[in-house]
């Protein structure tokens, strides 16, 4: 395993470090531009769903999507992440990595569907929050979402962020068009929204497979048992972290699906969807840095420190702009029916900021092949979230669930940050004190012109 310098990179860092930092900033800019476009399309579809389905229908949609995504991800055993790691680290070809990711996801999806069928229509409170027909429709999401994510990670592992920008944007536009056609025009309700989401995953899956064939020589290759074992080994070590990371922001939806009403589920789901979009820059930076950390990039701990300061600062600024106008914004985007849930946004804000920091630490520990750190930290936060929801919902209703969101993400981030400090010897002061290089790096990340220029060239490939 490559060693990672723990020191903070000085402003007069050597050319190699500066080049890596500039490249990472450019890639982060590309990912950010992509995700901003995807976020706009996502907000458009969520706005349409809110106006057309109202809180109760929005709650049914959220329960079905959460059910499908969590069940498929849980039973894939994170073999898709293991396959990405093998391909990025040169231990398997892209063809074998893609075969491993898709194959493991398909097997896990079949098991998930087999387990789900007898549960739908049962007396469990969770399945009373949406019609049985909607739950059956959501089963198609299980293999489509798992397989599309597996090939998306292979494209990201090759650092083809420009290509991914096009494909993710196409996916989002298809979902919006599907909601308009199926929910608005045809009035297919929750089932129409789920079908639109399925169509988006089909587009992403097909686009990524085409890209891998054209640019990475993707062909049918049968992985060896050793490669399969390697993918599952890494996947299982990161699986607890991934499950916790996916479940944690959805604990509120799951808790309200068991304890609350369908309308409460819809209100909380809508507010959390808006707030989680504020992780755009943090996620973009962590995605851009992850392949470099896996490959033994220059001063990995220093890059994470710089990314951490930039991402958290930008997230705090976004919160400062959003929260004062949250009430009229929610009324405009989601309709007046969702305005009573606006106080939850203020309560969730510290959790969103903590989550932005956690994204950078997770990239670091996964990249240096220590995913177990992410796992126990995530589950510590998840446990705190669940306990807070159980204790506070009877007292405060939905507001208590929002507090659980913030408490859980806060606990997770503190655990990750403390472990990072112990394992790298980077001091708190060094980690959080801004430097002149941070502003330069932020300008690079926010250089939309620099991100758009190579994107325009890529489209003509």
C-alpha positions as CSV (number, residue, x, y, z in Angstrom):
1,X,0.0,0.0,0.0
2,X,1.4,3.4,-0.8
3,X,2.3,5.7,2.0
4,X,0.4,8.9,2.6
5,X,2.1,12.0,3.9
6,X,0.3,13.3,6.9
7,X,1.5,16.8,6.8
8,X,-0.4,19.8,5.5
9,X,0.8,20.9,2.1
10,X,2.4,24.4,2.3
11,X,1.4,27.2,0.0
12,X,4.8,26.7,-1.8
13,X,4.2,23.0,-2.4
14,X,6.4,21.3,-5.0
15,X,5.2,21.2,-8.6
16,X,4.0,17.6,-8.3
17,X,1.7,18.4,-5.5
18,X,0.5,21.6,-7.2
19,X,-0.3,19.6,-10.4
20,X,-2.3,17.0,-8.5
21,X,-4.1,19.7,-6.6
22,X,-5.0,21.6,-9.8
23,X,-6.1,18.4,-11.6
24,X,-8.2,17.4,-8.6
25,X,-9.7,20.9,-8.5
26,X,-10.5,20.7,-12.2
27,X,-12.2,17.3,-11.8
28,X,-14.1,18.5,-8.8
29,X,-15.3,21.5,-10.9
30,X,-16.5,19.1,-13.6
31,X,-18.3,16.9,-11.1
32,X,-19.8,20.0,-9.4
33,X,-21.1,21.4,-12.7
34,X,-22.6,17.9,-13.5
35,X,-24.2,17.6,-10.1
36,X,-25.6,21.1,-10.2
37,X,-27.3,20.2,-13.5
38,X,-28.6,17.0,-12.0
39,X,-29.7,18.8,-8.9
40,X,-31.8,21.3,-10.9
41,X,-33.4,18.5,-12.8
42,X,-34.0,16.6,-9.5
43,X,-35.6,19.6,-7.9
44,X,-37.8,20.0,-10.9
45,X,-39.0,16.4,-10.7
46,X,-39.4,16.7,-6.9
47,X,-41.4,19.9,-7.4
48,X,-43.7,18.3,-9.9
49,X,-44.2,15.3,-7.6
50,X,-45.0,17.5,-4.7
51,X,-47.6,19.6,-6.6
52,X,-49.1,16.5,-8.3
53,X,-49.0,14.0,-5.4
54,X,-49.3,16.3,-2.4
55,X,-47.7,15.2,1.0
56,X,-49.5,11.9,1.2
57,X,-48.6,10.8,-2.3
58,X,-45.1,12.1,-2.0
59,X,-44.8,10.0,1.2
60,X,-45.9,6.9,-0.6
61,X,-43.4,7.6,-3.4
62,X,-40.6,8.1,-0.8
63,X,-41.4,4.9,1.0
64,X,-41.3,2.8,-2.2
65,X,-38.1,4.3,-3.4
66,X,-36.4,3.9,0.0
67,X,-37.6,0.3,0.1
68,X,-36.2,-0.6,-3.3
69,X,-32.9,1.2,-2.9
70,X,-32.1,0.0,0.5
71,X,-33.1,-3.6,-0.1
72,X,-31.1,-3.8,-3.3
73,X,-28.0,-2.1,-1.8
74,X,-28.2,-4.3,1.3
75,X,-28.1,-7.6,-0.6
76,X,-25.5,-6.6,-3.2
77,X,-22.9,-6.8,-0.4
78,X,-21.2,-3.8,-1.9
79,X,-19.5,-6.0,-4.5
80,X,-19.9,-3.2,-7.0
81,X,-17.6,-1.0,-4.8
82,X,-15.2,-3.8,-4.4
83,X,-15.2,-4.3,-8.2
84,X,-14.4,-0.6,-8.7
85,X,-11.6,-0.7,-6.2
86,X,-10.0,-3.7,-8.0
87,X,-10.2,-2.0,-11.4
88,X,-8.8,1.3,-10.0
89,X,-5.9,-0.4,-8.2
90,X,-5.0,-2.4,-11.3
91,X,-5.9,-5.8,-9.7
92,X,-8.5,-6.5,-12.4
93,X,-9.3,-5.1,-15.9
94,X,-12.2,-2.8,-16.4
95,X,-14.0,-5.6,-18.3
96,X,-13.6,-7.9,-15.3
97,X,-14.5,-5.2,-12.8
98,X,-17.6,-4.4,-14.7
99,X,-18.6,-8.0,-15.0
100,X,-18.0,-8.5,-11.3
101,X,-20.1,-5.4,-10.4
102,X,-23.0,-6.2,-12.6
103,X,-22.9,-9.9,-11.8
104,X,-22.9,-9.4,-8.0
105,X,-25.7,-6.8,-8.3
106,X,-27.9,-9.0,-10.4
107,X,-27.6,-12.0,-8.0
108,X,-28.2,-9.7,-5.0
109,X,-31.2,-8.1,-6.8
110,X,-32.8,-11.5,-7.5
111,X,-32.5,-12.4,-3.8
112,X,-33.9,-9.0,-2.8
113,X,-37.0,-9.4,-5.0
114,X,-37.6,-13.0,-3.7
115,X,-37.5,-11.7,-0.2
116,X,-39.7,-8.6,-1.0
117,X,-42.6,-10.4,-2.7
118,X,-44.1,-12.0,0.4
119,X,-43.7,-8.8,2.4
120,X,-45.7,-6.6,0.1
121,X,-49.3,-6.6,1.2
122,X,-48.5,-7.9,4.7
123,X,-49.8,-6.4,7.9
124,X,-46.5,-4.6,8.6
125,X,-47.1,-0.9,9.2
126,X,-44.4,0.1,6.7
127,X,-46.3,-1.5,3.8
128,X,-49.5,0.4,4.7
129,X,-47.9,3.7,3.6
130,X,-48.3,3.0,-0.1
131,X,-50.5,0.8,-2.3
132,X,-49.3,-2.7,-3.0
133,X,-49.2,-1.9,-6.8
134,X,-46.7,0.9,-6.1
135,X,-44.5,-1.5,-4.1
136,X,-44.6,-4.1,-6.9
137,X,-43.6,-1.4,-9.4
138,X,-40.7,-0.4,-7.2
139,X,-39.2,-3.9,-7.5
140,X,-38.0,-3.0,-11.0
141,X,-35.8,-0.3,-9.4
142,X,-33.8,-2.9,-7.5
143,X,-31.8,-4.4,-10.4
144,X,-31.8,-1.2,-12.5
145,X,-30.5,1.1,-9.7
146,X,-27.8,-1.5,-8.6
147,X,-26.5,-2.2,-12.0
148,X,-26.5,1.4,-13.2
149,X,-24.6,2.4,-10.1
150,X,-22.0,-0.4,-10.7
151,X,-21.1,0.8,-14.2
152,X,-21.3,4.4,-13.2
153,X,-18.6,3.7,-10.6
154,X,-16.4,2.0,-13.2
155,X,-16.6,5.2,-15.4
156,X,-15.9,7.4,-12.4
157,X,-12.9,5.1,-11.5
158,X,-11.4,5.9,-14.9
159,X,-11.8,9.6,-14.0
160,X,-14.1,10.1,-17.1
161,X,-16.0,12.8,-15.2
162,X,-16.8,14.7,-18.4
163,X,-18.5,11.6,-19.9
164,X,-20.4,11.0,-16.6
165,X,-21.6,14.6,-16.7
166,X,-23.4,13.9,-20.0
167,X,-24.9,10.6,-18.9
168,X,-26.1,11.8,-15.4
169,X,-27.7,14.8,-17.0
170,X,-29.4,12.6,-19.6
171,X,-30.7,10.4,-16.8
172,X,-32.1,13.4,-14.9
173,X,-33.8,14.8,-17.9
174,X,-35.4,11.5,-18.7
175,X,-36.8,11.3,-15.1
176,X,-38.3,14.8,-15.4
177,X,-39.8,14.0,-18.8
178,X,-41.2,10.8,-17.4
179,X,-42.8,12.5,-14.5
180,X,-44.5,15.0,-16.8
181,X,-45.7,12.3,-19.2
182,X,-46.7,9.6,-16.7
183,X,-47.7,11.5,-13.5
184,X,-49.1,14.8,-15.0
185,X,-50.5,13.8,-18.4
186,X,-51.5,10.2,-17.9
187,X,-52.3,10.6,-14.1
188,X,-50.6,7.3,-13.1
189,X,-49.8,8.7,-9.7
190,X,-47.1,7.1,-7.6
191,X,-46.6,4.3,-10.0
192,X,-45.9,6.8,-12.8
193,X,-43.2,8.5,-10.7
194,X,-41.5,5.1,-10.0
195,X,-41.6,4.2,-13.7
196,X,-40.0,7.5,-14.6
197,X,-37.2,6.8,-12.1
198,X,-36.7,3.3,-13.7
199,X,-36.4,4.9,-17.2
200,X,-33.7,7.2,-15.9
201,X,-31.7,4.3,-14.6
202,X,-32.0,2.5,-17.9
203,X,-30.5,5.5,-19.7
204,X,-27.6,5.7,-17.3
205,X,-26.9,2.0,-17.5
206,X,-26.9,1.9,-21.3
207,X,-24.8,5.1,-21.5
208,X,-22.1,3.9,-19.2
209,X,-21.9,0.5,-20.8
210,X,-21.5,2.2,-24.2
211,X,-18.8,4.5,-22.8
212,X,-16.8,1.6,-21.3
213,X,-17.0,-0.3,-24.6
214,X,-15.8,2.7,-26.6
215,X,-13.1,4.2,-24.3
216,X,-12.0,1.3,-22.1
217,X,-12.3,-1.7,-24.4
218,X,-15.1,-3.3,-22.4
219,X,-15.7,-6.9,-23.5
220,X,-17.0,-10.0,-22.0
221,X,-14.4,-11.4,-19.6
222,X,-15.0,-14.0,-17.0
223,X,-13.4,-13.0,-13.7
224,X,-11.4,-15.5,-11.8
225,X,-12.4,-16.9,-8.4
226,X,-9.6,-14.9,-6.9
227,X,-10.9,-11.7,-8.4
228,X,-14.5,-12.5,-7.3
229,X,-13.1,-13.1,-3.8
230,X,-11.2,-9.9,-3.9
231,X,-14.3,-7.8,-4.9
232,X,-16.4,-9.4,-2.2
233,X,-13.7,-9.1,0.4
234,X,-13.3,-5.3,-0.1
235,X,-17.1,-5.0,-0.6
236,X,-17.9,-6.7,2.7
237,X,-15.3,-4.6,4.5
238,X,-17.0,-1.4,3.2
239,X,-20.5,-2.7,3.3
240,X,-21.4,-1.8,6.9
241,X,-20.2,1.7,6.2
242,X,-22.2,1.9,2.9
243,X,-25.4,0.5,4.5
244,X,-25.1,2.9,7.4
245,X,-24.3,5.8,5.1
246,X,-27.3,5.1,2.9
247,X,-29.7,4.4,5.7
248,X,-28.6,7.3,8.0
249,X,-30.2,10.1,6.0
250,X,-33.3,7.9,5.5
251,X,-33.8,6.9,9.1
252,X,-36.4,9.7,9.4
253,X,-38.4,8.2,6.5
254,X,-38.2,4.7,7.9
255,X,-39.1,5.9,11.4
256,X,-42.1,7.9,10.1
257,X,-43.1,5.0,7.9
258,X,-43.4,2.9,11.1
259,X,-44.5,5.5,13.6
260,X,-46.1,8.4,11.7
261,X,-48.6,9.1,9.0
262,X,-48.2,9.0,5.2
263,X,-48.3,12.8,5.1
264,X,-45.5,13.1,7.6
265,X,-43.3,10.8,5.6
266,X,-43.9,13.1,2.5
267,X,-43.1,16.3,4.4
268,X,-39.9,14.9,5.9
269,X,-38.8,13.3,2.7
270,X,-39.3,16.6,0.8
271,X,-37.3,18.6,3.4
272,X,-34.5,16.2,3.6
273,X,-34.2,16.0,-0.2
274,X,-33.8,19.8,-0.4
275,X,-31.2,19.8,2.4
276,X,-29.1,16.9,1.0
277,X,-28.6,18.9,-2.2
278,X,-26.4,21.1,-0.2
279,X,-23.8,18.4,-0.2
280,X,-23.1,19.0,-3.9
281,X,-19.6,20.6,-3.5
282,X,-18.5,18.2,-0.7
283,X,-19.5,15.2,-2.8
284,X,-17.9,16.6,-5.9
285,X,-14.6,17.1,-4.1
286,X,-14.6,13.7,-2.5
287,X,-15.4,12.0,-5.8
288,X,-12.6,13.8,-7.5
289,X,-10.0,13.0,-4.8
290,X,-10.9,9.3,-4.2
291,X,-9.2,7.9,-7.3
292,X,-6.1,9.9,-6.5
293,X,-6.0,8.6,-2.9
294,X,-6.4,5.0,-4.1
295,X,-3.5,5.5,-6.6
296,X,-1.3,6.9,-3.9
297,X,-1.7,10.6,-4.7
298,X,0.6,13.3,-3.5
299,X,0.0,14.1,0.1
300,X,-3.4,12.5,0.5
301,X,-4.1,13.8,4.0
302,X,-3.1,17.3,2.9
303,X,-5.5,17.1,-0.1
304,X,-8.3,15.9,2.2
305,X,-7.6,18.8,4.6
306,X,-7.8,21.4,1.9
307,X,-10.9,19.8,0.4
308,X,-12.5,19.7,3.8
309,X,-12.0,23.4,4.5
310,X,-13.3,24.4,1.0
311,X,-16.3,22.0,1.1
312,X,-17.4,22.9,4.6
313,X,-17.0,26.7,4.0
314,X,-19.0,26.5,0.8
315,X,-21.7,24.4,2.5
316,X,-22.0,26.9,5.4
317,X,-22.3,29.7,3.0
318,X,-25.1,27.9,1.1
319,X,-27.0,27.3,4.3
320,X,-26.6,31.0,5.2
321,X,-28.3,31.9,1.9
322,X,-31.0,29.2,1.9
323,X,-32.4,29.2,5.5
324,X,-33.6,32.9,5.6
325,X,-35.6,32.4,2.5
326,X,-36.7,28.8,3.2
327,X,-40.4,29.5,3.8
328,X,-41.2,31.3,0.5
329,X,-38.8,28.9,-1.4
330,X,-40.6,25.8,-0.2
331,X,-43.9,27.4,-1.0
332,X,-42.8,28.1,-4.5
333,X,-41.0,24.8,-5.2
334,X,-43.2,22.3,-3.4
335,X,-46.5,24.2,-2.8
336,X,-48.0,25.7,0.4
337,X,-48.9,22.2,1.7
338,X,-45.2,21.7,2.6
339,X,-44.6,25.0,4.4
340,X,-45.4,23.5,7.9
341,X,-42.3,21.4,7.6
342,X,-39.9,24.3,7.1
343,X,-38.7,24.5,10.8
344,X,-37.1,21.1,10.2
345,X,-34.7,22.6,7.7
346,X,-33.2,24.8,10.4
347,X,-32.8,21.8,12.7
348,X,-31.2,19.7,10.0
349,X,-28.7,22.4,9.0
350,X,-25.9,21.5,11.5
351,X,-26.3,17.8,10.3
352,X,-25.9,18.8,6.7
353,X,-22.7,20.7,7.6
354,X,-21.4,17.7,9.5
355,X,-22.3,15.4,6.6
356,X,-20.2,17.6,4.2
357,X,-17.1,17.0,6.4
358,X,-17.8,13.3,6.7
359,X,-17.8,12.9,2.9
360,X,-14.2,13.9,2.8
361,X,-13.0,11.7,5.6
362,X,-14.9,8.7,4.1
363,X,-13.0,9.2,0.8
364,X,-9.7,9.2,2.7
365,X,-10.2,6.1,4.7
366,X,-11.7,4.1,1.8
367,X,-8.9,5.3,-0.5
368,X,-6.2,4.0,1.9
369,X,-8.0,0.7,2.2
370,X,-9.3,1.2,5.7
371,X,-13.1,1.0,5.1
372,X,-13.7,-0.5,8.5
373,X,-13.1,3.0,10.0
374,X,-16.0,4.3,7.9
375,X,-18.2,1.3,9.0
376,X,-17.9,1.7,12.7
377,X,-18.2,5.5,12.6
378,X,-21.3,5.3,10.4
379,X,-23.0,2.8,12.6
380,X,-22.2,4.9,15.7
381,X,-24.0,7.8,14.0
382,X,-26.8,5.6,12.8
383,X,-27.3,4.2,16.3
384,X,-27.4,7.7,17.7
385,X,-30.0,8.7,15.0
386,X,-32.2,5.8,15.7
387,X,-32.2,6.3,19.5
388,X,-32.9,10.0,19.1
389,X,-35.8,9.3,16.8
390,X,-37.3,6.7,19.2
391,X,-36.9,9.1,22.1
392,X,-37.9,12.4,20.5
393,X,-40.7,11.5,18.1
394,X,-43.3,10.8,20.8
395,X,-42.4,14.2,22.3
396,X,-42.0,16.4,19.3
397,X,-43.3,14.5,16.3
398,X,-41.5,15.2,13.0
399,X,-39.3,17.8,14.6
400,X,-37.9,15.0,16.8
401,X,-37.0,13.0,13.7
402,X,-35.2,16.1,12.3
403,X,-33.1,16.3,15.5
404,X,-32.2,12.6,15.1
405,X,-30.9,13.4,11.6
406,X,-28.6,16.1,13.0
407,X,-27.4,14.1,16.0
408,X,-26.6,11.1,14.0
409,X,-24.5,12.9,11.4
410,X,-22.8,14.8,14.1
411,X,-21.7,11.7,16.0
412,X,-20.5,10.1,12.7
413,X,-18.4,13.0,11.8
414,X,-16.8,13.4,15.2
415,X,-15.8,9.7,15.1
416,X,-14.2,10.1,11.6
417,X,-12.4,13.3,12.5
418,X,-10.9,11.9,15.7
419,X,-9.7,8.8,13.9
420,X,-8.2,10.9,11.1
421,X,-6.3,13.0,13.7
422,X,-4.9,9.9,15.4
423,X,-3.9,8.1,12.2
424,X,-2.3,11.1,10.5
425,X,-1.0,13.2,13.4
426,X,-2.5,16.2,11.6
427,X,-3.4,18.7,14.3
428,X,-6.8,20.3,14.6
429,X,-5.3,23.7,13.9
430,X,-3.6,22.5,10.8
431,X,-6.8,20.7,9.6
432,X,-9.1,23.7,9.9
433,X,-6.9,26.8,9.6
434,X,-7.5,28.3,6.1
435,X,-4.5,28.9,3.8
436,X,-3.9,31.0,0.7
437,X,-3.9,27.9,-1.4
438,X,-7.5,27.1,-0.3
439,X,-8.9,30.2,-2.1
440,X,-6.9,29.3,-5.2
441,X,-8.2,25.8,-5.1
442,X,-11.8,27.0,-4.5
443,X,-11.5,29.2,-7.6
444,X,-10.5,26.2,-9.6
445,X,-13.4,24.1,-8.3
446,X,-15.8,26.9,-9.1
447,X,-14.3,27.6,-12.5
448,X,-17.3,26.6,-14.5
449,X,-15.7,28.0,-17.7
450,X,-12.7,25.6,-17.2
451,X,-15.1,22.7,-16.6
452,X,-17.3,23.6,-19.5
453,X,-14.5,23.9,-22.0
454,X,-13.4,20.2,-21.9
455,X,-17.0,19.2,-21.7
456,X,-17.7,20.9,-25.0
457,X,-14.8,19.0,-26.6
458,X,-16.0,15.7,-25.2
459,X,-19.5,16.0,-26.6
460,X,-18.0,15.8,-30.1
461,X,-16.0,12.6,-29.4
